[in-house]
């Protein structure tokens, strides 16, 4: 039986970690089209405590992996006992809690090859990579793609996704060996030399880094090429299509990503794991300059 109350992390006011409280709150009931998920792990995104300023108090964290314990009216395709993962909408409470009521249209079967910790670290970054490459970037097999930040949080998914799609992948990163492990065809250490010197024109630039690399990207695109960024607004240039976007939840894409992960695609890098009770420490770590990988809350062992 689901308890009437649960432990959760609640942000009570804008301003930072001092306003995060680990406390007892009412356990949500699943509404129409929703599933109640017992959260096993939740992942954090840098600066996300700044997002819910117009709906405080609020529960943070928008990526989860867990198991369905109840369903609301009108639910089809998700059953009690199913292990699921997903990214929730940014305009409602998150999942840094023992239970979360989630629209089933946002939940996909958890990758069986991954632990709950690993699965929780997938959705936001992997969906960003998928949508940047295929939805906004229109990447086709045989095309040439340049990925800035190819071994970072989003790049660790974008690089193998593009390669498995049949594209030729050129990567810019300081983590050269990691980008090679992820399957990049050409790896450029952008800290050691002029990254665009002698570069063959590409069909698509997918930018996750911003800054100088983004500003110089139109020059390496062929006529009619596409420039897609998730870091900042890209420059506009003649003969180039430029797009900036914010990731959106998508169950179908998550299911396809899960299949790739179960088929041997590398699991996400995890920097550290914290207990739900130590969420303040987890958020502090998520903002650290030396962080390498996702910071995850382990809610239920």
C-alpha positions as CSV (number, residue, x, y, z in Angstrom):
1,X,0.0,0.0,0.0
2,X,1.3,3.5,-0.9
3,X,1.9,5.6,2.2
4,X,-0.1,8.8,2.7
5,X,3.1,10.8,3.1
6,X,6.6,10.6,1.6
7,X,10.0,12.2,1.9
8,X,10.8,14.9,-0.7
9,X,13.2,17.7,-1.4
10,X,11.3,21.0,-1.6
11,X,12.6,24.4,-2.9
12,X,10.8,27.0,-0.8
13,X,12.1,30.2,-2.2
14,X,14.3,31.4,-5.0
15,X,17.9,32.0,-4.2
16,X,19.8,28.8,-3.9
17,X,20.7,25.8,-1.7
18,X,19.7,27.4,1.6
19,X,16.1,27.3,0.5
20,X,16.1,23.5,-0.1
21,X,14.4,21.5,2.6
22,X,14.2,17.7,3.0
23,X,10.8,17.2,4.5
24,X,7.6,15.1,4.7
25,X,4.9,15.9,2.2
26,X,1.7,14.3,0.9
27,X,2.1,11.4,-1.5
28,X,0.5,12.4,-4.8
29,X,-2.3,10.4,-6.3
30,X,-2.1,9.6,-10.0
31,X,-4.7,11.5,-12.0
32,X,-6.2,10.6,-15.4
33,X,-3.5,9.4,-17.7
34,X,-0.9,9.3,-15.0
35,X,1.2,6.7,-13.2
36,X,2.5,6.8,-9.7
37,X,6.2,5.9,-9.8
38,X,8.3,4.8,-6.9
39,X,11.4,6.8,-7.6
40,X,14.6,4.8,-7.4
41,X,16.9,7.5,-8.8
42,X,16.6,11.1,-9.9
43,X,19.2,13.2,-11.8
44,X,20.1,16.8,-11.5
45,X,20.7,19.5,-14.0
46,X,23.0,22.5,-13.4
47,X,21.1,25.7,-12.5
48,X,17.7,24.0,-12.4
49,X,16.9,25.6,-9.0
50,X,16.5,28.8,-10.9
51,X,13.7,27.4,-13.1
52,X,10.5,27.2,-11.0
53,X,10.5,30.8,-9.8
54,X,6.8,31.3,-10.5
55,X,5.5,28.2,-8.8
56,X,7.3,28.0,-5.4
57,X,7.4,25.9,-3.3
58,X,8.5,23.2,-5.8
59,X,10.1,19.8,-6.0
60,X,13.2,19.9,-8.2
61,X,14.8,17.3,-10.6
62,X,13.2,16.3,-13.9
63,X,14.8,13.0,-14.8
64,X,13.9,9.7,-13.1
65,X,14.1,5.9,-13.1
66,X,11.8,3.8,-11.0
67,X,8.8,1.4,-10.9
68,X,5.1,1.9,-11.4
69,X,3.1,1.3,-8.2
70,X,-0.3,2.6,-9.2
71,X,-2.1,4.0,-12.3
72,X,-4.8,6.6,-12.7
73,X,-8.0,6.4,-14.9
74,X,-7.5,6.0,-18.6
75,X,-4.0,4.5,-18.5
76,X,-3.1,2.1,-21.2
77,X,0.3,0.6,-22.0
78,X,1.8,1.1,-18.5
79,X,1.1,-1.4,-15.7
80,X,1.9,-1.7,-12.0
81,X,5.4,-3.3,-11.6
82,X,6.8,-1.8,-14.9
83,X,10.3,-0.3,-14.6
84,X,10.2,3.0,-16.4
85,X,12.4,6.1,-17.0
86,X,11.7,9.5,-18.3
87,X,11.9,13.3,-18.3
88,X,9.1,15.2,-16.8
89,X,7.8,18.6,-17.9
90,X,9.6,21.6,-16.5
91,X,6.4,23.5,-15.6
92,X,5.3,21.1,-12.8
93,X,6.8,19.5,-9.7
94,X,9.9,17.3,-10.3
95,X,10.9,13.9,-9.0
96,X,13.3,14.5,-6.1
97,X,10.9,12.5,-3.9
98,X,10.0,9.0,-3.0
99,X,7.0,9.0,-5.3
100,X,6.0,11.0,-8.3
101,X,2.8,11.2,-10.4
102,X,3.9,11.3,-14.0
103,X,1.8,11.4,-17.2
104,X,2.4,8.1,-18.9
105,X,3.0,9.7,-22.2
106,X,6.3,10.8,-20.8
107,X,7.4,7.4,-19.5
108,X,9.3,4.7,-21.5
109,X,10.5,1.3,-20.5
110,X,13.7,1.5,-18.6
111,X,16.8,0.2,-20.5
112,X,17.3,-3.2,-19.0
113,X,21.1,-3.0,-19.4
114,X,21.3,0.0,-17.1
115,X,21.0,0.4,-13.4
116,X,18.4,2.9,-12.1
117,X,21.2,5.3,-11.4
118,X,22.4,5.1,-15.0
119,X,18.9,5.2,-16.5
120,X,18.0,8.4,-14.5
121,X,21.1,10.1,-16.0
122,X,19.9,9.5,-19.6
123,X,16.7,11.3,-20.5
124,X,17.5,15.0,-20.7
125,X,20.9,14.7,-22.4
126,X,20.0,11.9,-24.7
127,X,16.7,13.6,-25.8
128,X,18.7,16.8,-26.4
129,X,21.1,14.9,-28.6
130,X,18.4,13.1,-30.5
131,X,16.3,16.2,-31.1
132,X,19.3,18.3,-32.1
133,X,20.6,15.8,-34.6
134,X,17.5,14.4,-36.1
135,X,14.5,16.7,-35.4
136,X,16.1,20.1,-35.7
137,X,19.3,19.1,-37.6
138,X,17.7,16.7,-40.1
139,X,20.8,14.5,-40.1
140,X,20.8,11.9,-42.8
141,X,23.0,8.8,-43.4
142,X,26.1,9.7,-45.3
143,X,26.2,13.3,-44.2
144,X,29.1,15.0,-42.4
145,X,28.3,16.3,-38.9
146,X,30.6,18.4,-36.6
147,X,29.8,18.0,-32.9
148,X,31.1,20.6,-30.5
149,X,31.6,19.3,-27.0
150,X,31.4,15.7,-28.3
151,X,32.3,14.0,-25.0
152,X,30.3,16.2,-22.7
153,X,26.9,15.5,-21.2
154,X,24.9,15.8,-24.4
155,X,27.9,15.0,-26.7
156,X,28.4,11.6,-25.1
157,X,25.0,10.6,-26.7
158,X,25.2,12.8,-29.9
159,X,28.5,11.3,-31.0
160,X,27.4,7.6,-31.0
161,X,23.9,8.4,-32.2
162,X,25.2,10.2,-35.3
163,X,27.7,7.5,-36.0
164,X,25.2,4.7,-35.7
165,X,22.9,6.7,-38.0
166,X,25.5,6.4,-40.7
167,X,27.0,9.9,-40.5
168,X,30.6,10.9,-40.6
169,X,31.4,12.5,-37.2
170,X,34.0,15.1,-36.5
171,X,34.3,16.0,-32.9
172,X,35.7,19.0,-31.0
173,X,36.6,18.3,-27.4
174,X,39.4,18.4,-24.9
175,X,38.6,14.7,-24.0
176,X,40.1,13.3,-27.1
177,X,40.3,9.7,-26.1
178,X,36.8,9.7,-24.8
179,X,35.4,11.0,-28.1
180,X,37.3,8.3,-30.0
181,X,35.8,5.7,-27.6
182,X,32.4,7.1,-28.4
183,X,33.0,6.5,-32.1
184,X,34.0,9.9,-33.6
185,X,35.7,9.5,-37.0
186,X,37.8,12.6,-36.5
187,X,38.7,14.2,-33.2
188,X,40.0,17.7,-32.8
189,X,41.4,19.0,-29.5
190,X,40.1,22.6,-29.7
191,X,42.4,23.6,-26.8
192,X,45.5,22.7,-28.7
193,X,45.1,24.3,-32.1
194,X,42.8,26.2,-34.4
195,X,40.0,23.6,-34.6
196,X,38.7,24.7,-38.0
197,X,42.0,24.8,-39.9
198,X,41.7,22.7,-43.0
199,X,38.4,21.2,-42.0
200,X,36.3,19.8,-44.8
201,X,32.9,21.5,-45.0
202,X,30.1,19.7,-43.1
203,X,26.4,19.4,-43.6
204,X,25.5,19.9,-39.9
205,X,27.1,21.5,-36.9
206,X,25.6,20.4,-33.6
207,X,26.8,22.7,-30.8
208,X,26.7,22.0,-27.1
209,X,29.5,24.3,-26.1
210,X,28.7,27.8,-27.3
211,X,31.3,30.6,-27.3
212,X,34.1,30.9,-29.9
213,X,33.4,27.6,-31.5
214,X,29.8,28.4,-32.1
215,X,30.6,31.9,-33.5
216,X,33.1,30.3,-36.1
217,X,30.8,27.5,-37.1
218,X,29.0,29.0,-40.1
219,X,32.4,29.1,-41.9
220,X,32.7,25.3,-41.9
221,X,29.3,24.6,-43.2
222,X,28.6,23.9,-46.8
223,X,26.0,26.1,-48.7
224,X,22.6,25.1,-47.3
225,X,24.1,23.6,-44.2
226,X,22.4,23.6,-40.8
227,X,23.7,25.0,-37.5
228,X,21.9,23.8,-34.3
229,X,22.8,24.8,-30.8
230,X,21.6,24.1,-27.3
231,X,24.2,26.3,-25.7
232,X,23.1,29.7,-26.9
233,X,21.5,31.5,-29.9
234,X,23.7,30.7,-32.9
235,X,24.9,33.4,-35.4
236,X,22.9,34.0,-38.5
237,X,24.8,33.6,-41.8
238,X,23.8,33.6,-45.5
239,X,23.1,30.2,-46.9
240,X,23.0,28.6,-43.4
241,X,19.9,27.5,-41.4
242,X,20.5,28.4,-37.7
243,X,18.4,27.0,-34.8
244,X,18.5,27.2,-31.0
245,X,16.2,24.9,-29.1
246,X,15.2,23.7,-25.6
247,X,14.7,19.9,-25.2
248,X,11.1,18.5,-24.9
249,X,10.0,15.3,-23.3
250,X,9.3,12.5,-25.8
251,X,8.3,8.9,-24.9
252,X,8.8,7.5,-28.4
253,X,12.3,8.9,-28.6
254,X,13.2,7.6,-25.2
255,X,12.0,4.1,-26.2
256,X,14.3,4.2,-29.2
257,X,17.2,5.5,-27.1
258,X,16.6,2.6,-24.6
259,X,16.8,0.1,-27.4
260,X,20.2,1.6,-28.5
261,X,21.5,1.4,-24.9
262,X,20.4,-2.2,-24.6
263,X,22.1,-2.9,-27.9
264,X,25.5,-1.8,-26.6
265,X,25.6,2.0,-26.7
266,X,27.7,3.2,-23.9
267,X,25.9,4.2,-20.6
268,X,26.1,7.8,-19.4
269,X,29.0,9.1,-17.3
270,X,28.0,9.6,-13.7
271,X,30.0,12.0,-11.6
272,X,28.6,11.2,-8.2
273,X,25.7,9.8,-6.3
274,X,24.0,11.3,-3.3
275,X,21.2,10.3,-1.0
276,X,17.9,12.2,-1.2
277,X,18.5,13.6,2.2
278,X,21.8,15.2,1.0
279,X,20.2,16.9,-2.0
280,X,21.8,20.2,-1.1
281,X,25.2,18.6,-1.4
282,X,24.2,17.0,-4.7
283,X,23.1,20.4,-6.2
284,X,26.3,22.0,-5.0
285,X,28.3,19.3,-6.7
286,X,26.2,19.7,-9.9
287,X,27.5,23.3,-10.2
288,X,31.2,22.4,-9.6
289,X,33.6,23.3,-12.4
290,X,35.4,20.0,-12.2
291,X,32.2,17.9,-12.4
292,X,32.5,15.0,-15.0
293,X,29.2,13.4,-15.7
294,X,25.7,13.5,-14.2
295,X,25.0,14.0,-10.5
296,X,22.4,11.5,-9.3
297,X,20.1,11.2,-6.2
298,X,19.6,7.6,-5.1
299,X,16.1,7.7,-3.6
300,X,15.4,4.0,-3.2
301,X,18.0,1.2,-3.1
